[in-house]
Amino acid sequence: MAQAVLGIIGGSGIYDLPGLEGAHEEVIKSPWGEPSAPVRRGTIAGLPIVFLPRHDKGHRLSPSDINYRANIDVLKRAGVTDLISLSACGSFKEEMPPGTFVLVDQFVDRTHKRESSFFGKGCVAHVSMAHPVSPRLRIHLAAAAEAESIAIARGGTYVCMEGPQFSTYAESMTYKTLGYSVIGMTNMPEAKLAREAEICYATVAMVTDFDCWHPDHDAVTVQDIIRVLTSNADKAKALVARLAKDFPREHEPCPIGSDRALDTALITAPEARDPELLKKLDAVAGRILRG
């Protein structure tokens, strides 16, 4: 089996990753444009780690301005086999209060301004998103959280809104009524692109607020989020350190086939494929295109 390389995408409040041994920045060029920032490589407990701050240092990028394709592409080029997304979110459930880490297992995509696929005219592919999160990674995350005494919720649906504005009351009540668990602005199309790149993906949705539906809590503000973010960020870094310590050193095959998602996804005939697009797909789809 191949060596496991753990990728960490840091969301709001997580712009670095302390404890990386031999840490160094690496600028990786992508044919899909500029990623959020240079990746930071190192090891934790001997496990290779690649860290990318989603919003860049200082939170320079809004959710709609992030180049999700470039981010996933450079992580693929960096050799990442397993990817953990650390993401701030609002909660629709009383049993998931601020401070809870939700290991979501489903997504609803409500974004509308983002490029959501590496494929398109000249090379069409349709990957399955029925099960968007790696159950294997969720098991490892749950074990790490319990070892660090971090409150977790196993499972839940993350609805991704475009932002950057927060929800209206009507939107918040609609999502709650539909049974969604948490709301954020960044995990789509990130999860879709990770699947197209055949990277196993899991999200740690870190609750900062109750959005605006809760009758006993004020509508969410940036100030409210920042107050909880500091505590959540410290717990997230402890979670990553524990995860790295116990994570398998060899990449385990994905039980839902994330690492072979393109096996049956390409539909464009080889003779009809656009050579220029194929060049851009060299990292994301190289395994299947080189056949």
C-alpha positions, 0 to 999 in steps of 0.5 A: 500500500502507498504511504498515507499523506494527511491533508488538513484544510484550516477554516476560519480561525485556523491559519497555521498548524503548530507542532509540525516538525520540519515545517516549510512552505511550498509553492505548488503551481496549479493550472487551475489558478492560484490556491488560497496560499502556499501549502505548509509541509511537515510531519506530526508523530512521523506522519506526513502532513500538508496544511492549507489555510482555506481563507489565507493568513489573516482571512483574506478570502471570502468563501465565494472568492476561494479557488476551490479547484486550485486548492484541491489540485495542489493538495493532490499534487502534494501527494495527499491521500486523506483530507480533513476539512476543519470548518466553522459552522452554525447549528440547527439542533439544540443537541449540537451547541457551540463548541460541538464538533460535528462529524458530518456524513452528508451535504446539501449544496446551495452555492451558485457562484463557484466552479464545482468540477474539474471536468466539462466540455472536452472531458465529461465525468460524473462521479458518485456523491451518494456518500460524500464523506469517508466513513474510515476517516470519520472513525479515526476522527471520532477516536481522536476526539474522544481521546482528547475529551472533545464533544462530538456529534456522529453524523449530520447534514451540512448545508452549504450556503453561498454567503458571505451574508448570514441566513435570513430567519426564513432561511434558517427556519427552512433548513431547520425544518428540513432536518439539516444539522449545520450550516457553513459556507465552504465545504461545497464544492470542496467535497465534490472536487476532492471526490473528483481528485480521488482524495478521501475526504471528511469534515469536522464542522465546528459549531460556533453559533445557532445561526438565527433560528433559536428563540433564546439566542441572538442572531449570529454576529462575527463577534459571537463567532470569534469568541467561540472560534478561539476555543474551537481552534485550540481543540481542533489543533489538539484533535489533529495532533492526536489524529496524526499520532494514531493514524495508519502510516499506510493509506487504507483503501476507501470502503466507499471507493473515493480513491477510485472514484473515476473508474466508471466516471469518464463518459467522453470517448478518448478521441473526443477529449480536449488535449488542453483540458487533459493537460490540466487534469494531469494530477487530478485524473492522471491515474485513470487518463494514463490508464 
